[in-house]
Amino acid sequence: MLLEDKVVVITGVGSGVGRASAILFASEGAHVIGGDVREDWGKETVRLVSEAGGKEMSFVTCDVTQEADVRDLIANAISTHGRLDVMMNNVGISTPRPGMLFEEHDSDDWKRLIDVNLLGVAHGCKQAILQFKAQGNGGVIVNTGSAAGMVGWGGVPYGVSKAGVIQMTRGLAIETASQGIRVNCLCPGAIDTNFALPPEAAFQPKPPELREVLGSHHPLGRPIEAEDCANAALYLASDLSSNVTGIALPVDGGYLAR
Ligand SMILES: NC(=O)c1ccc[n+]([C@@H]2O[C@H](COP(=O)([O-])OP(=O)(O)OC[C@H]3O[C@@H](n4cnc5c(N)ncnc54)[C@H](O)[C@@H]3O)[C@@H](O)[C@H]2O)c1
């Protein structure tokens, strides 16, 4: 039980990496409080956590672009469990359509990507740090960046937003280290999730051709699964990484090693 009785808030629990992390963390003994804009998807995650036999999870509807929503999400954890141990800022959205060129993005596209992917993470980091400082005995932040934030990989405004997440992670790791707060991020490759799919196509099994395309990005030859990211997040969230801060951990089947 790597997270026995730890109080963990995860954003974006309705799907993909957030859902897989909620299931894994609860099975490792954590009290998970999850937030998502999609109440129906979030409630389904609560059901899946229970089906997997994990500790009971709670769900709060939350839009990470709204700082008050993120504050309320953390307040919910505090009012139920009295403290916060781990904040996982996992929400991220893709470019409006795959393969979109830089010059095809208008300022609304830019604003949406920065609002959700960068400002959403900033809200989570800020509210968690305020709580950790009030508690006075450290804390852990796990952000979700992307391999696309470390190298050029299409979707330039998306990559810029994720590069910002990585820089926020490093800067905050230094700024908060003296308080015993650790801040790290995951940098996934191409994951087989609902990311970049229209909501009506979500949760359908992906055709083998699409999985092949996703896998072809990585030297190991297969798509990254949400569970691969959840396993890496578990390492960063738990005491296994107690002397690790400020890293951007690739979960990318070797993509960044090329
Ligand atoms: N899928 C990939 O190929 C890939 C690659 C690298 C990094 N990532 C990153 O991994 C993270 C998780 O992505 P995923 O693949 O699990 O995506 P996903 O689309 O499957 O899940 C994202 C979840 O976030 C929720 N969400 C979206 N906007 C929100 C908002 N404003 N407030 C609250 N919740 C919101 C969605 O409802 C959904 O449940 C993201 O940060 C993404 O950028 C994904």
The ligand as an ORCA input file, in Angstrom:
! r2SCAN-3c Opt
* xyz 0 1
  N      -3.503     11.388    -24.790
  C      -2.287     11.747    -25.174
  O      -1.783     11.336    -26.241
  C      -1.466     12.638    -24.288
  C      -0.094     12.776    -24.560
  C       0.695     13.553    -23.720
  C       0.128     14.198    -22.635
  N      -1.204     14.053    -22.402
  C      -1.746     14.759    -21.235
  O      -2.239     13.810    -20.313
  C      -3.291     14.413    -19.527
  C      -4.484     13.488    -19.500
  O      -4.925     13.305    -20.833
  P      -5.819     12.067    -21.273
  O      -5.157     11.475    -22.459
  O      -6.133     11.235    -20.085
  O      -7.098     12.906    -21.779
  P      -8.669     12.568    -21.738
  O      -9.252     13.501    -22.741
  O      -8.914     11.108    -21.894
  O      -9.100     13.007    -20.247
  C      -9.067     14.363    -19.846
  C     -10.130     14.607    -18.780
  O     -10.058     15.993    -18.403
  C     -11.389     16.529    -18.340
  N     -11.348     17.980    -18.569
  C     -11.159     18.637    -19.741
  N     -11.197     19.965    -19.543
  C     -11.407     20.162    -18.215
  C     -11.526     21.316    -17.393
  N     -11.451     22.561    -17.895
  N     -11.710     21.147    -16.055
  C     -11.822     19.894    -15.527
  N     -11.731     18.764    -16.260
  C     -11.523     18.894    -17.594
  C     -12.154     15.775    -19.414
  O     -13.552     15.818    -19.185
  C     -11.572     14.367    -19.283
  O     -12.277     13.594    -18.339
  C      -3.552     15.783    -20.169
  O      -2.880     16.781    -19.443
  C      -2.938     15.648    -21.549
  O      -2.547     16.893    -22.077
  C      -2.016     13.292    -23.195
*
